[in-house]
Amino acid sequence: MKETKPTPISGKELIALGYKPGRWFKQALHDINERNLTGDAVTAYLNTHQPATVEPFSEPVPYHQNLRAESAEEEDNVTKVFATMHELMKTPTLVAGAVMPDACPTGPPGQIPVGGIAVAKNAIHPAMHSADVCCSVMMTDFGDAEPKTVLDAAHRVTHFGGGGREDHFALPESLHLRMRQNQFLNDEKSRVTAITHLGTQGDGNHFLYVGRSELTGNTIMVTHHGSRGLGAHLYTQGMRVAESFRTQLSPSTPAKNAWIPYTEAIGKAYWEALQIVRDWTKLNHEVLHDATQKGLSTVAATGAGERWWNEHNFVFKDGDLFYHAKGATPLDGKFVPDSTNGLRLIPLNMAEPILIVRGETTENNLGFAPHGAGRNISRTAHIRSKAGKTTRQIFDEETQGLDVRFFSGSVDISELPSAYKNAQTVQKQMKEYGLGEVVDRIMPYGCIMAGNWKRNRPWRKKRRGKS
């Protein structure tokens, strides 16, 4: 008599038995049906193979507080920063953390603040590097070229605001190939944004700054931006994958702190995608610096020197530890493998110098420094605080003596100097907490920012015209 095989078990039946679906279902169903398991044997298999869940820590992992309030306005900000770090450090993958003097909250308690560093073991948390992947700064020394000449040349080639460029820069085939070989970046959206967003700087606090070295007097250009649409698309995918792991590994962990295990193949693919995006972002800086230099080709500039860069919004790996730096500058050379001089850039605001620093890892800095001046209040609150003055009055008061340009032609007062923390306070606390030694300062001549580019969209112009 021919033996009758049992009917294959489906995922619906496992759910009916009370098991939560997840990635493990695929292997479980294969094994159960391959072995023709039935009845108690199925239950025994499932109880053995279902993923073990982990709970958030009941108390936060200790973290280093490299800031303190020095005014009433700062008191509220610092209280909120510590409150969100307190919840963040309950995430069960974390083993260490720190917060910098430029820290400010980015969302509800438990979401990593700007100026926050969270160290996870074998886990990458997409929300802890945020959608602005690899936000970074690059400088080029243009020697004795006049600052205005450099700013004018840069203004002709840069691009701020939404979307991409019509006059595309060339994307190297080597980057094309690496993207095609990576499961996160081998889609049409990644390909299109990698091409059209190359040579663009976005909006918000991103800038193109020109000034003079305090030490040499040379003219230096600094660009500040991230990975644009390419990085944002990767982040969206990463959050989706992280959430699928969270629901099976740690459902009690808040969704914003979901993670991708590096021990999984998809974790390694995500890490490689981050490295590709890092290289694209470096190229995004370079094409603008090269185009500016080309625009200066008829100008006799002597004494031109170095070009270098560093991220301040990324994930840095050291063995099985992943340092999530949300708005923090890596000091330690192990985090910046393409650095040859150990120098890092820390911008403050358009009216202040950009600091050139160097430093080493200490117990409290975990190998990092601040990334800038940060904010004490939100953009909206800052704009409200300026009620009673015209935009022109505010602009003239805060940019006196500087060549400040908004690419869109519309001033964004939420990016003027008073929107940021006191630069002297940040520098004082950097010294107090051992967060990098200042070795030079780039004194401001002027800068370009996006401005309120949405204000001049065609339908808004039309609406203003009617009114």
Secondary structure, 3 states (H helix, E strand, C coil): CCCCCCCCCCHHHHHHCCCCCCCHHHHHHHHHHHCCCCCHHHHHHHHHHCCCCCCCCCCCCCCEECCCCCCHHHHHHHHHHHHHHHHHCCCCCEEEEEEEEEEECCCCCCCCCEEEEEEEECEECHHHHCCCCCEEEEEEECCCCCHHHHHHHHHHHCCCCCCCCCCCCCCCHHHHHHHHCCCCCCCHHHHHHHHHCCCCCCCCCCEEEEEEECCCCCEEEEEEECCHHHHHHHHHHHHHHHHHHHHHHCCCCCHHHCCEECCCHHHHHHHHHHHHHHHHHHHHHHHHHHHHHHHCCCCCCCCCCCEEEEEEEEEEEECCEEEEEECEEECCHHHCCCCCCCCEEECCCCCCCEEEEECCCCCCCCCEEECCCCCCCCHHHHHHHCCCCCHHHHHHHHCCCCEEEECCCCCCHHHCHHHCCCHHHHHHHHHHHCCCEEEEEEEEEEEEECCCHHHHCHHHHHHHHHC
